[in-house]
Every structure is written in C-alpha cells, then in structure tokens.
Amino acid sequence: MKKIKNGCKWALVVPSSMGVRICPPDGQTVESGEIFKMQVTSAETNVASISSYLGLPVKVLTAFVKDSPIASLIKKNLRSRGMDYEGPEVLQGGPWGYRHQFNIADSGFGSRGPRVQNDRAGEVGRTLNIKDFDIERIFGDEGAAMLHLSGLIAALSPETGRFCLELARAAKKHGTLVSFDLNFRATFWKGRETELHEIFSEIASISDVLIGNEEDYQLCLKIKGPDAGGKGVSAKIDSFKKMIENVQSSYPNVSVFATTLREVIDANKHMWGAIMLSEGKWQEVEPREIHVLDRIGGGDGFVGGLLYAILRGWEPEKWLQFGWASGALATTFLTDYAQPADEEMVWSVWSGNARVRR
C-alpha cells in the first residue's frame, strides 16, 4: 500500500448524491404500511460514517436543492454524524424540477426478504460537476488522505461519470489514496455499457483499493467470474480468489482487492464473510452467522471499516477483521449506516462478545 499522505485536513473525501429512505416500522411491507419512518441515506455516506463516528474528519461533496426542506434535513443529519459538506445549491425549477432521491424499502422479516424501490426521477445528484468544486483547494491546499468513489455515483449520469473520473485524477495528482467500490446496478448501465466500462476501467486503473463482488468485477470490468463451486459461500472462496487474481493481472497498480461473502439463510440470519488480497498476501474471514435487523448498508459498513483501518495505519489482517465487524454492526441498526460508539464496540462484534458492558 502506498504511504498515507500526512498533514491532511480530511481523512476521507466522498462524492455522494444524498436522499431519503422511507420505510414502514417493525419489518412490515411497504404495501401494508400506514406509518412510515423517513431517514437520510446514501451509500457513500454510509461508508464514511465509520470514520466520522470514530473521530476522523470527513468531507462530503454533493449537491442540494435550494430551499428544500429535504435538503435541510440532509444537512442536519450530516452535521449530526460529524461530517463536513459542500456543494452547489440548485434551483428546484418548479414542482417537476430537481429533488433529492427517494429510496422506498422494507427490511423484510424471516422467510420474507426485503424489497427496495429506487425513485430517482429528477435527482439533483445527477448534476454533480467538477466545476462546482475547488479541487485544488480540497486536495492541494487542505489535503485528503483518501478519496472514496462509488460506482453508483459514477453511473448516475454522463456528468457524474466524468465528475468521478476527474476527482480520481486530481486525487492521484496530489498523492491521495483512491478507493473505488464498483457497485454495479443494471438499471444504471442499460444502454451505456461501453461508455461506463471505459470510465470504470480508468478509475480502477488509478485506484489503490478496489472493492466489488463477483457481479461487479464481471459486469463493470469484464473480468471472468468465479466457477460455480460447491454449495454455500465457503465452498466458493477459492474461485473468488482466482477471480480477484484475474482482476489483479489487469489492474496491477491496485494494492488492495476486497469482497464480502454473504449467504442468506433468512432475512434476519446471514452467513457473513470476506476476503482481501493486499500486496500479494491473502486475508480471509470464513463466513459465520450474524443476526440481521436490517441488511441495507451492511456492505457499505464493511467498506467503511476497511478504509478506517487502512487510514489508521493498522496491519492488513486487522483491515479485513474491522471491515467484517463494521459490516455486521451496520446490520444491527435501522439506519442504513452503523453508528459505532468507539472502536471497542466494533471489536466486540468481531470477537462475538455481546455481553452487557457496565
């Protein structure tokens, strides 16, 4: 791993399109719900929450709808998580103009899996543009140890694809580590496969940390996926490793490759594992059972814990352990993001210690 840049104002910078999630309480379905809870969400700030709750300075680059009460809610939430933010205030343009995305979801329960519907028409985050940010100030004058990019933002629109690519180039120029979670979404890629493959490939080529599951690597980067293997994720670990080695041969500048391993027993019980290749050495967490209150955000929690551990300068073995535990912790919250009180809370999840702390 390249040396972490010292003397930075920001430990982690994340571009994001902020929105809200509305969901019925108590594991009920959207169709049966009469009362709904609304909360602020985005995959990228889910990742950054591990660092911000544990005391590292985080900057969110985003866009807001001017004078929107939802924008006010989002800003208040980001401040409550200890995150700094900046971005343009975009005029709504009337009732049919811009807005923040809506994520309509339930948590599932037992044998009934969760269902999610994304409502992103008119999403203000699709306007994200490099010209709206002083990149030289952020990466040069202030400094950032790491930039984390998500394929969700890179694929939102042609504008956001260019935005993410230019951010990655600027970060690389200033010695900032680049993390890229591929996050493939078929609906985002439809009809844009060639355009997005080129953008994703260039971002991956200048990344230091690359994260994705078997679908992400195959469909974003056109890398051959794992063999079918035996039943369950444990039996497929060797084929997952082979897939990542194929990715490494195509993207030799990447220092860290990681993916989670999940087998769903039911909505509230998963087998959860992870593997990581760092500097030619494998780290592995064999899948083990976790209890799930709400699975949404678990993968983001894994990424957030992994990046936090890297930023703290720990040994690679602890990177994967802390990432695994942060992801497991995230599934115990009804917010899409984990809210660790301290590092001990995360390490207690890793050690399986759920006893009362007095």
C-alpha positions in Angstrom: 0.0 0.0 0.0 1.2 3.4 -0.9 2.1 5.6 2.1 -0.8 7.6 3.5 -0.4 11.3 2.9 0.3 13.2 6.2 -0.8 16.6 7.3 -4.2 16.5 5.6 -7.3 18.3 6.8 -9.5 15.5 5.6 -9.0 11.8 6.3 -11.7 10.8 3.8 -13.5 12.7 0.9 -16.6 11.1 -0.6 -18.8 12.4 -3.5 -22.4 11.5 -3.0 -26.0 12.0 -4.1 -27.9 12.4 -0.9 -31.5 11.3 -0.5 -34.0 9.9 2.0 -35.3 6.4 2.7 -38.9 5.8 3.7 -39.8 2.5 5.3 -42.6 1.0 7.5 -41.6 0.1 11.0 -41.5 -3.4 12.6 -40.4 -5.3 9.5 -43.7 -4.6 7.7 -44.1 -4.4 3.9 -44.5 -1.1 2.1 -47.9 -2.2 0.8 -49.2 -3.0 4.3 -47.7 0.1 5.9 -49.7 3.1 7.1 -47.0 4.9 9.1 -43.5 5.4 7.6 -40.2 6.5 9.0 -38.1 8.8 6.9 -34.3 8.9 7.2 -31.3 10.4 5.4 -29.3 8.0 3.3 -26.6 7.4 0.6 -24.3 4.5 0.1 -21.2 6.8 0.2 -22.0 8.5 3.5 -22.9 5.0 4.9 -19.2 4.2 4.2 -17.9 7.4 5.6 -19.9 7.1 8.8 -17.5 4.6 10.3 -14.7 7.1 10.1 -16.7 10.1 11.1 -18.3 8.4 14.2 -14.8 7.3 15.2 -13.4 10.7 15.0 -11.7 11.1 11.6 -12.5 14.3 9.6 -14.8 13.5 6.6 -15.8 15.8 3.7 -18.9 15.1 1.5 -19.1 16.5 -2.0 -22.7 16.7 -3.1 -25.5 18.9 -4.5 -28.6 20.3 -2.8 -32.0 21.5 -3.9 -32.1 25.2 -2.9 -34.6 26.0 -0.1 -35.8 22.4 0.0 -36.8 21.1 3.5 -35.4 17.7 2.5 -32.0 19.4 1.8 -32.2 21.0 5.3 -32.9 17.6 6.8 -29.9 16.1 5.0 -27.6 18.9 6.1 -28.7 18.5 9.7 -28.1 14.8 9.5 -24.6 15.1 8.1 -23.7 17.5 10.8 -25.0 15.1 13.4 -22.7 12.5 12.0 -19.7 14.8 12.3 -19.4 15.3 8.5 -18.4 18.4 6.7 -20.1 19.0 3.4 -20.1 21.3 0.4 -21.8 21.6 -2.9 -23.9 23.8 -5.1 -27.5 24.9 -4.3 -29.5 24.0 -7.4 -32.8 25.8 -8.0 -35.7 23.3 -8.0 -37.2 24.7 -11.1 -40.8 24.2 -10.1 -42.8 21.1 -9.0 -41.5 19.0 -11.8 -37.8 20.1 -11.4 -35.0 18.8 -9.2 -35.3 16.8 -6.0 -33.4 14.5 -3.7 -33.7 10.8 -4.4 -36.2 8.6 -2.6 -35.5 5.1 -1.5 -38.7 3.2 -0.7 -37.9 0.0 1.2 -38.8 -2.5 3.9 -36.5 -4.6 6.0 -38.1 -8.0 5.4 -38.6 -10.5 8.1 -37.8 -14.2 8.5 -38.7 -16.0 5.3 -39.8 -12.8 3.6 -36.9 -10.9 2.0 -36.7 -7.1 1.9 -37.8 -5.2 -1.1 -36.4 -1.9 -2.4 -37.6 0.5 -5.0 -35.5 3.5 -6.0 -37.3 6.6 -7.1 -34.7 8.8 -8.6 -36.5 10.9 -11.2 -35.2 14.5 -11.2 -32.3 13.6 -8.9 -30.2 16.6 -8.1 -27.1 14.5 -7.6 -27.1 13.7 -11.4 -25.9 17.3 -11.9 -22.6 16.8 -10.0 -19.9 18.6 -11.9 -16.2 19.2 -11.2 -16.6 22.9 -12.0 -18.7 23.3 -8.9 -15.9 22.4 -6.5 -12.5 23.9 -5.8 -10.5 20.7 -6.3 -7.1 22.4 -5.9 -8.2 23.7 -2.5 -9.6 20.3 -1.4 -6.8 18.0 -2.5 -3.9 20.5 -2.7 -4.2 23.2 0.0 -6.3 21.3 2.5 -5.2 17.8 1.6 -7.1 14.5 1.8 -5.6 11.2 2.8 -8.2 9.2 0.8 -10.9 9.7 -1.8 -13.6 7.1 -1.9 -15.7 6.7 -5.0 -18.8 4.6 -5.6 -19.9 3.1 -8.9 -23.4 4.3 -8.0 -22.3 7.9 -8.4 -20.1 7.2 -11.4 -23.0 5.7 -13.3 -25.8 8.2 -12.3 -25.3 10.3 -15.5 -22.7 11.1 -18.1 -21.9 14.2 -16.0 -21.3 12.3 -12.8 -19.2 9.7 -14.6 -16.9 12.5 -15.8 -17.0 14.0 -12.3 -15.8 10.9 -10.6 -13.1 10.3 -13.2 -11.8 13.9 -12.8 -11.9 13.6 -9.0 -9.8 10.4 -9.2 -7.2 12.0 -11.5 -7.0 15.1 -9.1 -6.6 12.8 -6.1 -3.8 10.8 -7.8 -2.0 14.1 -8.8 -1.9 15.2 -5.1 -0.9 11.9 -3.6 -4.3 11.0 -2.2 -5.2 7.3 -2.0 -8.1 6.3 -4.2 -10.7 3.7 -3.1 -13.3 2.5 -5.6 -16.4 0.3 -4.8 -17.7 -0.8 -8.2 -21.4 -1.1 -7.1 -22.8 -2.3 -10.4 -26.5 -1.6 -11.0 -28.0 -3.0 -14.2 -30.7 -0.2 -14.5 -28.0 2.5 -14.4 -25.9 0.7 -17.1 -28.6 -0.1 -19.6 -27.7 1.3 -23.0 -24.5 2.8 -21.6 -22.3 -0.3 -21.3 -19.4 0.9 -23.5 -19.3 4.4 -22.0 -19.3 3.2 -18.4 -16.9 0.4 -18.9 -14.3 2.9 -20.2 -14.9 5.2 -17.2 -14.8 2.4 -14.6 -11.7 0.8 -16.1 -9.8 4.1 -16.0 -10.8 4.8 -12.4 -9.9 1.2 -11.4 -6.5 1.6 -13.1 -5.6 4.5 -10.8 -7.2 3.2 -7.7 -5.3 1.9 -4.6 -8.2 0.0 -3.1 -10.8 -1.9 -5.3 -13.9 -3.4 -3.9 -16.6 -5.5 -5.6 -18.5 -8.7 -5.7 -18.4 -11.3 -8.5 -21.1 -9.4 -10.4 -19.3 -6.1 -10.1 -16.0 -7.4 -11.4 -17.6 -9.3 -14.3 -20.0 -6.6 -15.5 -18.0 -3.4 -14.7 -14.6 -4.6 -15.7 -15.3 -7.6 -17.9 -13.3 -10.0 -15.7 -14.1 -13.7 -15.8 -16.2 -14.6 -12.7 -15.8 -17.4 -10.2 -16.6 -21.0 -11.0 -19.8 -22.4 -9.7 -18.1 -24.3 -6.9 -19.9 -26.2 -4.2 -22.9 -25.2 -2.1 -22.6 -22.2 0.1 -20.1 -19.3 0.0 -17.4 -21.2 2.0 -17.0 -23.7 -0.9 -16.6 -20.8 -3.4 -13.8 -19.0 -1.7 -11.0 -20.5 -3.8 -12.9 -19.5 -7.0 -13.4 -16.0 -5.7 -9.7 -15.7 -5.0 -8.9 -16.8 -8.6 -11.3 -14.1 -9.9 -9.6 -11.4 -7.9 -6.2 -12.6 -9.1 -7.6 -12.2 -12.7 -8.5 -8.6 -11.7 -5.1 -8.0 -10.3 -3.4 -9.0 -13.5 -5.5 -6.5 -15.4 -5.1 -3.7 -12.8 -1.6 -4.2 -11.4 -1.4 -0.7 -9.8 -4.2 -1.6 -7.2 -2.7 -2.5 -3.8 -5.9 -3.9 -2.1 -8.7 -6.0 -3.5 -11.6 -7.0 -1.3 -15.0 -8.5 -1.4 -17.7 -9.7 1.1 -19.1 -13.2 1.1 -22.8 -13.5 2.0 -25.2 -16.4 2.2 -28.8 -15.5 3.2 -30.4 -18.1 5.5 -33.3 -15.9 6.0 -33.9 -12.1 6.3 -32.6 -12.0 9.8 -29.8 -14.6 9.7 -26.9 -14.5 7.3 -23.6 -16.2 6.9 -21.1 -13.3 6.5 -17.5 -13.5 5.4 -14.9 -11.6 3.5 -11.6 -12.0 1.6 -8.9 -9.5 0.8 -5.7 -9.5 -1.3 -3.1 -7.0 -0.2 0.4 -6.7 -1.5 0.2 -10.3 -2.8 -1.0 -11.8 0.6 -4.5 -13.1 1.2 -6.5 -12.3 4.3 -9.7 -14.3 4.9 -12.7 -14.3 7.2 -14.6 -17.6 6.9 -18.4 -16.9 6.7 -20.0 -17.1 10.1 -23.5 -16.5 11.3 -24.7 -12.9 12.1 -28.1 -11.7 13.2 -29.7 -9.1 11.0 -32.1 -6.3 11.9 -31.9 -4.6 8.6 -29.4 -5.7 5.9 -29.3 -2.5 3.9 -26.0 -0.8 4.4 -24.1 -3.9 5.6 -21.8 -3.9 2.6 -21.2 -0.2 3.0 -20.3 -0.8 6.6 -17.7 -3.3 5.5 -16.1 -0.8 3.2 -16.2 1.9 5.8 -14.5 -0.3 8.4 -11.9 -1.5 5.9 -11.0 2.1 4.9 -10.9 3.3 8.5 -8.4 0.6 9.4 -6.2 1.5 6.5 -6.3 5.2 7.4 -5.4 4.3 11.0 -2.3 2.5 9.7 -3.1 -0.9 11.2 -1.7 -4.2 9.9 -3.6 -5.7 6.9 -5.0 -8.6 9.0 -6.9 -6.0 11.1 -8.2 -4.2 8.0 -10.4 -7.2 7.0 -11.4 -8.0 10.5 -12.5 -4.5 11.3 -14.3 -4.3 7.9 -16.1 -7.5 8.6 -17.2 -6.4 12.0 -18.3 -2.9 10.9 -20.5 -4.5 8.2 -22.0 -6.9 10.8 -22.5 -3.9 13.1 -24.3 -1.9 10.4 -27.0 -4.7 10.1 -27.9 -4.2 13.7 -29.1 -0.6 13.1 -32.3 0.7 11.5 -30.4 3.5 9.8 -28.5 2.4 6.7 -25.2 3.2 8.4 -23.5 1.9 11.5 -23.1 4.3 14.4 -20.1 2.9 16.4 -19.7 4.5 19.8 -16.0 3.6 19.8 -13.6 1.0 18.3 -14.3 -1.3 21.2 -17.9 -1.7 20.0 -16.7 -2.9 16.6 -14.0 -5.2 18.0 -16.7 -6.8 20.4 -18.7 -7.7 17.3 -15.5 -9.3 15.8 -14.9 -11.3 19.0 -18.5 -12.4 19.4 -18.8 -10.6 22.7 -22.4 -9.5 23.1 -22.4 -9.3 26.9 -23.6 -6.3 28.8 -21.0 -3.6 29.2 -21.3 -1.9 32.6 
